[in-house]
Structures are given as structure tokens and as C-alpha cells.
Amino acid sequence: MKFTKTNIEKLNLPERGKRILIWDPELSGFGLRITPSGKMYIVQGRVNGKTRRISIGKHGILTLQEARKKAQKEISKMLDGKDPVVEKNREKVSSLTLRQVVGEYLQKRDLKSTSRSDLERHLARSFALWADRPVIEITRDQVAKHFTDLSAHSPAQANQAFRVLRAVLNYARGAHRVDDKPLIVENPVNVLSDTKVWNWIRPRSGRIPMEKIGTTWNKLLELRMNPANSTVGRTLYDAVSFLLLTGARWSEAAQLTWDRVNLDEGWWYLPDPKNRNPVKFPLSRVAIEILAARPRISKYVFPARSKEGHISDPRNAFHKVSKTAGVHITAHDMRRTFRAIAGECGIELWKAKLLMNHRLNQDVTIGHYTETEDLRYLAQEIDRISSWVTHQGIIAASEKVVFLEGRNRGGAVE
């Protein structure tokens, strides 16, 4: 059919499920595809032995003259060996923004909630100016300069931000290719390793001093039993005590549900912890007593009137713990304190690591031949830790105790 505006507009749309192809006798490869939804100008040709058919625009939006000009350009490109499918994919992939790649990364990667929030936070803050730019435009020089700028405010946050960016760009490099070549030839964050400019961060070592364990435990007991405390306050102090007796992470304790606790058999269970190693932990007699006294008013062991339904902000409780301990204490410091107490009790390091749910990658024998998913065989060790803590509380409560200056193992004499 000769292509004219009049002839094209006379054509009726087909029934549902059918389509009609009509080709222009004047320009080879230029055609019209008619479906129940409308009339679309198309171009068809062969590139590198493959037949390609692409849409160039709807009739009514494009005039016939405009469509013919676009068709001539596309046909010319195909005659030059340019595959329109590859070119379209290149254009699409090359325009991917950092925000889009982060969205894909979050959707396809099974990340912990903390990792997701870190990524979203850095996109909104650390990389706000880059968020809507194509990732291929992020250069090594830009990375080096921005890393220096962020490091001036917080070296640790700068490290974390660019480790997050490195992971996202590695994903983009692996997931998106053009002509079977990576979208990103080289991850620009590699410049920080190549030039050895990552910030050195002093390892954290905060914990309750050994000589303060007893007084701190007694303070927690006093706060837990104080009738003047609200239900939420009591819950917070119960949770902090749980941390000290188990070495658990704050999120693990805060999100613990009753269906993962068995007080009769003396264990608690983590189905999906940080290291992705599901594990059943023993509970000491002291921890069982604390949990047994808690009301079961929610599915959470430590509930709160929050959006999540469980406690989330322990700062007030740790402020009081810090005053008693004489040093600033955080939730993670309680894990370090647990590890120190385990050492004080003579518990082997690998057993302490298991109780804290650390991976045992360095010791092949322990890592491959030791039970790491059901730790109830370490019940004696967990009881030794809680007994040591409560014994220190008894000593600290005695009026006859004098703590000696310079003792770093919590010693006390009558």
C-alpha cells in the first residue's frame, strides 16, 4: 500500500489478538504495524546476519514525514552494521543512575535491615549529589576528592560510605553489560585501595571494667526491681541484663520472640543472625529467671509501644549503666564485656566465640568438626559466666569489700 496520510488513516484496527503488517513500497524496511491499540511505525532490517525490527513511533504522534525520516536514519545505521537492539540497550544501560542501581541492589540482594538502612542513608546523605547521575560518570578522581571531603567530618563514616558504594558499583558491573562488556570497566572506588588512603580506625575496645561488674550488676538488679520504673523501663533493664549474660547483639535481644525461647529446656534460638548461621544457644539459670518473670503480653520478649512492637532505643538504660561503670557503655560494649568475663572464667576462646555467634573460619578443625548450630552442650560454660557475674554482685554488696587500685581482673579482698 502506498503510504499516505489519507491511506493510513483509512485503515481500520483489527480485532483483539490480531495484528497487521504493511510495508512501504518506496522505502524498503519501512512499515506500519496495526494492532487493536493503534498504528505504529516500524523499521526492519538485517544486521550481522540477524533480523531486527524496531518501533520508531505511533502514527498521530509522528507525522508520516517524520516517521519516514527516522526510518531512513535507522536503516542507514543498520547498513553501517549498528544493531538497533544493542544500541538501545547501550543507551538504556548507560543512563542507569546511582539511585536506580541502588534500588536494584536492594531488591535483588538479601540484606539485613541494618545493611539496607546504611545503604539508603548513604545514598541520601553521602552521595546525594551523585544519586541521579549515571553511574558510568563516577570517576576515580571524583571518588578520591569526595572521600577526602567526607573523611574531614568522619573518617569512619567515610570508610563505610565508600565500602557501600564499592559493593553497589560491583553489582552494576556484574549485572549490566553492553556488547558482552561490563557497564563499568573498573570500579572507581578501587582508587582508595590503589593509593592506600582508606582511613585507619582504632578498633573499639570499650567494656565494663572487671572491678565494676559487680556494682553494675547490682545497679541493673536495683533498676529492674524498682517499682517506680515503668513497664518499658523494666523491660529495658531486663534486656540489658540479658545482653550481659548472653553476649547477644542488641538487635538480637530486642527482636527476640517467645516462640524462639524454651525456658523449660533452657535455650533460645536465632534463625537468621548477622552471620547467617542459625543457632540455638543455652540459657543460664540466672537468664531463665529473668525471662520467666517477664509478662507475656506480646510476641516479643522485650515489647514496647513502638512501630516495630519491640524496644528500640536503649540510650536511657545505658546512660545509667555508664554512670555506675564509670565509663561510657554501649550495647556492643556489653558483648566485649561478655567476652572478657568468659576469659576471666577460663573459658576457651573458641567456646566464647561460639556463644557470641562469631564464625570460626581460622581453625579448620573447629570450624568443620564442631557443632555450631546447637550450642546447648555449652550450658556449663554459660552458667559459669552468669555465676561469676552474680558472685561479683554479692562481693560488691558486702560492706567488708575494699577494691584495690590497679587490679585489672576485678579482684577484691576482705
C-alpha positions in Angstrom: 0.0 0.0 0.0 1.3 3.4 -0.9 2.0 5.3 2.3 0.0 8.5 2.5 -1.7 10.2 5.5 -5.1 9.6 4.0 -4.5 5.9 3.2 -3.1 5.2 6.7 -5.9 6.9 8.5 -8.5 4.9 6.5 -7.1 1.6 7.8 -9.3 0.0 10.5 -7.9 -1.5 13.6 -8.0 -5.3 13.8 -9.9 -7.5 16.3 -8.4 -8.2 19.6 -5.4 -10.6 19.5 -4.6 -9.8 15.8 -2.2 -7.5 14.1 -1.4 -6.4 10.5 1.9 -5.5 9.0 2.0 -3.2 5.9 5.3 -2.2 4.2 6.1 1.0 2.3 6.9 0.2 -1.4 9.1 3.3 -1.7 11.4 2.8 1.3 12.5 -0.8 1.9 12.2 -1.8 5.5 9.8 1.0 6.5 6.4 -0.3 7.6 3.3 0.1 9.8 2.2 -2.3 12.5 -1.5 -2.1 13.2 -2.9 -3.7 16.4 -6.2 -3.1 18.4 -4.3 -0.4 20.4 -3.2 1.7 17.4 -0.8 2.2 14.5 2.9 2.0 15.0 5.6 2.9 12.5 8.4 0.3 12.4 11.7 -0.4 10.7 13.0 -3.9 9.8 16.5 -4.8 8.5 19.4 -7.3 8.9 22.5 -6.6 11.0 25.3 -9.0 11.3 23.1 -11.8 10.0 20.3 -11.1 12.4 16.9 -9.7 11.5 15.9 -6.7 13.6 12.6 -5.0 13.9 12.2 -1.9 16.0 9.3 0.6 16.7 10.0 4.3 15.9 6.8 6.0 16.9 3.0 6.0 16.8 1.0 7.4 13.9 -0.7 10.5 15.1 2.2 11.4 17.4 4.6 11.2 14.5 3.6 12.5 11.1 4.3 10.3 8.1 7.1 12.6 7.0 8.7 12.5 10.5 8.4 8.7 10.6 10.0 8.3 7.2 13.0 10.5 8.2 13.5 8.4 11.4 13.2 5.2 9.4 15.9 6.4 6.9 18.3 7.1 9.8 17.7 3.7 11.4 18.0 1.9 8.1 21.3 3.8 7.5 22.6 2.7 10.9 21.8 -0.9 10.2 23.5 -0.7 6.8 26.6 0.5 8.7 26.5 -2.6 10.9 24.9 -0.9 14.0 22.5 -3.2 15.7 19.5 -1.2 17.0 18.8 -3.6 19.8 22.3 -3.3 21.0 22.3 0.4 20.7 19.0 0.7 22.6 20.4 -1.5 25.3 23.6 0.6 25.4 21.6 3.8 25.8 19.4 2.3 28.5 22.2 0.8 30.5 24.5 3.8 30.1 21.8 6.1 31.6 21.4 4.0 34.7 21.6 6.3 37.7 23.1 5.5 41.1 19.7 5.7 42.6 18.3 3.1 40.1 21.3 0.8 40.7 20.8 1.0 44.5 17.1 0.2 44.0 18.0 -2.9 42.0 20.7 -3.9 44.6 18.2 -3.6 47.4 15.6 -5.6 45.5 17.9 -8.5 44.5 20.3 -8.8 47.4 19.1 -10.5 50.6 20.4 -7.8 53.0 19.9 -7.4 56.8 17.8 -4.4 57.8 20.8 -2.6 59.2 22.7 -3.0 55.9 19.7 -1.7 54.0 19.3 1.3 56.2 23.1 2.1 55.9 22.8 1.9 52.1 19.7 4.1 52.0 21.3 6.6 54.4 24.5 7.0 52.5 22.6 7.4 49.2 20.5 10.2 50.8 23.4 11.9 52.6 26.9 10.9 51.5 26.1 10.6 47.8 23.1 12.9 47.4 24.8 14.9 44.6 25.6 11.6 42.7 22.2 9.9 43.3 20.6 10.9 40.0 23.7 10.8 37.8 24.6 7.9 35.6 27.0 5.6 37.4 29.3 5.5 34.4 30.1 9.2 35.1 31.5 8.5 38.6 35.3 8.7 38.1 38.3 7.8 40.2 39.2 11.4 40.7 35.7 12.3 41.9 35.8 9.3 44.3 39.2 10.4 45.7 38.1 14.0 46.2 34.7 13.1 47.8 36.4 10.6 50.1 38.8 13.3 51.4 35.9 15.7 51.9 33.8 13.1 53.9 36.9 12.0 55.9 37.3 15.5 57.2 34.0 15.2 59.0 34.0 11.5 60.0 36.8 9.1 58.9 34.8 6.0 60.0 31.6 7.1 58.1 33.7 7.9 55.0 35.1 4.4 55.1 31.6 2.9 55.5 30.1 5.1 52.8 32.6 4.1 50.1 32.6 0.4 51.0 28.8 0.6 50.4 29.4 2.4 47.1 32.0 -0.2 46.1 29.6 -3.0 46.6 26.8 -1.3 44.6 29.1 -0.5 41.7 30.5 -4.0 41.7 26.9 -5.2 41.4 26.3 -2.8 38.5 29.5 -4.0 36.8 28.4 -7.6 37.0 24.7 -7.2 36.3 24.7 -4.8 33.3 26.7 -5.4 30.1 26.8 -3.8 26.7 28.2 -5.9 23.8 29.1 -8.5 26.4 31.4 -6.0 28.1 30.9 -4.7 31.7 29.0 -1.4 32.0 31.7 -0.2 34.3 35.2 -1.2 33.1 36.7 -0.6 36.5 35.2 0.2 39.9 36.3 3.8 40.6 36.4 3.1 44.3 39.4 0.9 43.7 41.4 4.2 43.7 41.2 4.2 47.5 42.9 0.8 47.7 45.4 1.6 44.9 46.5 4.7 46.7 46.2 3.2 50.2 44.2 6.1 51.6 41.5 4.2 53.5 41.2 5.8 57.0 42.7 3.8 59.8 40.1 3.4 62.6 41.2 2.4 66.0 39.4 -0.8 67.0 36.8 -0.2 69.6 37.6 -1.8 73.0 35.0 -0.3 75.3 33.6 -2.6 78.1 32.7 -2.5 81.7 35.8 -2.7 83.8 36.2 -6.0 85.6 36.2 -4.4 89.0 32.9 -2.7 88.2 31.0 -5.8 87.0 29.6 -6.4 90.5 28.3 -2.9 91.1 26.9 -2.7 87.6 25.1 -5.9 88.0 23.7 -4.8 91.3 22.6 -1.5 89.7 20.8 -3.4 87.0 19.1 -5.6 89.6 18.0 -2.5 91.6 16.6 -0.8 88.4 14.8 -3.9 87.4 13.2 -4.4 90.7 12.4 -0.7 91.4 8.5 -0.5 91.4 8.8 3.2 90.4 10.1 2.2 87.0 7.6 2.0 84.2 6.9 -1.3 82.3 9.1 0.0 79.5 11.9 0.9 81.9 11.8 -2.6 83.5 11.9 -4.1 80.0 15.0 -2.1 79.0 16.9 -3.2 82.1 15.9 -6.8 81.6 17.2 -6.6 78.1 20.5 -5.1 79.1 20.9 -7.8 81.8 20.1 -10.4 79.0 23.0 -8.9 76.9 25.4 -9.2 79.8 24.5 -12.8 80.4 24.4 -14.0 76.8 26.7 -11.8 74.8 23.9 -11.2 72.3 23.7 -8.3 69.9 21.2 -5.5 70.7 19.1 -6.3 67.7 19.0 -10.0 68.5 17.7 -9.3 72.0 15.3 -6.5 71.0 13.7 -8.6 68.3 13.6 -11.9 70.3 10.2 -13.5 70.2 8.7 -16.0 72.7 8.4 -18.7 70.1 12.2 -18.8 69.9 12.7 -19.2 73.7 12.3 -22.5 75.6 12.6 -21.9 79.4 11.8 -25.5 80.3 14.8 -26.8 78.3 16.9 -23.7 78.8 17.7 -22.4 75.3 17.0 -19.6 72.9 17.2 -19.6 69.1 18.3 -17.2 66.3 17.0 -18.4 62.9 18.8 -15.6 60.9 21.5 -13.8 62.8 24.1 -11.4 61.3 26.5 -14.1 60.2 23.6 -16.1 58.6 24.4 -19.1 60.9 21.2 -20.2 62.6 22.0 -21.3 66.1 20.4 -22.5 69.3 22.1 -21.0 72.5 21.9 -22.3 76.1 20.4 -20.1 78.7 21.9 -19.8 82.2 19.8 -20.3 85.3 20.0 -16.6 86.0 18.8 -15.6 82.5 16.0 -18.1 82.7 14.9 -16.5 86.0 14.8 -13.1 84.3 12.9 -14.2 81.3 10.5 -16.3 83.4 9.5 -13.2 85.4 8.6 -11.3 82.3 4.9 -11.0 81.3 3.9 -12.5 78.0 1.9 -9.6 76.7 3.3 -9.6 73.2 5.0 -11.9 70.8 8.2 -10.1 71.7 10.1 -10.9 74.9 11.0 -7.2 75.3 8.0 -5.4 73.9 7.4 -1.7 73.6 4.7 0.7 72.2 6.6 1.4 69.0 6.1 0.9 65.3 8.1 -2.2 65.5 6.4 -3.6 68.6 9.7 -4.1 70.5 12.2 -2.0 72.3 14.5 0.0 70.1 16.2 2.8 71.9 18.4 1.7 74.9 20.2 5.0 75.5 18.5 5.9 78.7 19.3 2.5 80.2 22.9 2.6 79.1 23.3 6.1 80.4 22.6 4.7 83.9 24.8 1.7 83.3 27.6 4.0 82.2 27.3 6.2 85.3 27.7 3.1 87.5 30.5 1.6 85.4 32.4 4.8 85.3 32.9 4.6 81.5 30.7 5.2 78.5 29.0 1.9 77.7 27.1 0.9 74.5 25.1 -2.2 73.6 28.1 -3.6 71.7 30.4 -2.9 74.7 28.2 -5.5 76.6 29.4 -8.1 74.0 33.0 -7.2 74.7 32.3 -7.4 78.4 30.8 -10.8 78.0 34.0 -11.9 76.1 36.2 -10.5 78.9 34.1 -12.3 81.6 34.4 -15.6 79.6 38.2 -15.1 79.7 38.1 -14.4 83.4 36.2 -17.7 83.9 38.9 -19.6 82.0 36.5 -20.4 79.1 38.4 -21.3 75.9 38.3 -18.6 73.2 36.6 -20.8 70.6 33.8 -21.6 73.0 33.3 -17.9 73.8 33.2 -17.1 70.1 30.6 -19.8 69.6 28.4 -18.4 72.4 28.7 -14.9 70.8 27.9 -16.5 67.4 31.2 -15.5 65.8 32.4 -17.5 62.8 35.3 -19.9 63.4 37.0 -19.5 60.0 40.6 -19.6 61.0 40.6 -23.0 62.7 39.7 -25.7 60.2 39.3 -28.4 62.8 36.9 -26.4 65.0 35.1 -24.9 62.0 34.4 -28.2 60.2 34.2 -30.7 63.0 32.5 -28.8 65.8 28.7 -28.5 66.3 27.9 -24.8 65.6 24.1 -24.9 65.2 23.1 -26.3 68.6 25.3 -25.0 71.4 23.4 -26.5 74.3 26.5 -28.5 75.1 28.0 -25.2 76.3 25.4 -24.9 79.1 28.0 -25.4 81.7 30.1 -22.5 80.3 27.2 -20.1 80.1 26.3 -20.9 83.7 29.9 -20.3 84.8 29.7 -16.8 83.3 26.4 -15.9 84.9 27.5 -17.3 88.3 30.7 -15.2 88.1 28.6 -12.1 87.4 26.2 -12.7 90.3 29.1 -13.6 92.6 30.7 -10.3 91.8 27.5 -8.6 92.7 27.5 -10.4 96.1 31.1 -9.3 96.7 30.3 -5.7 95.7 27.3 -5.6 98.0 29.4 -6.6 101.0 30.3 -3.8 103.3 33.6 -5.5 104.0 34.9 -5.3 100.5 37.7 -3.0 99.6 38.6 -2.7 95.9 42.3 -2.3 95.2 43.7 0.3 92.9 45.4 -1.1 89.8 43.7 -4.5 89.9 42.6 -5.2 86.3 41.0 -8.6 86.9 38.2 -7.5 89.2 39.9 -8.6 92.3 38.7 -7.7 95.7 39.8 -8.6 99.3 38.1 -8.5 102.7 
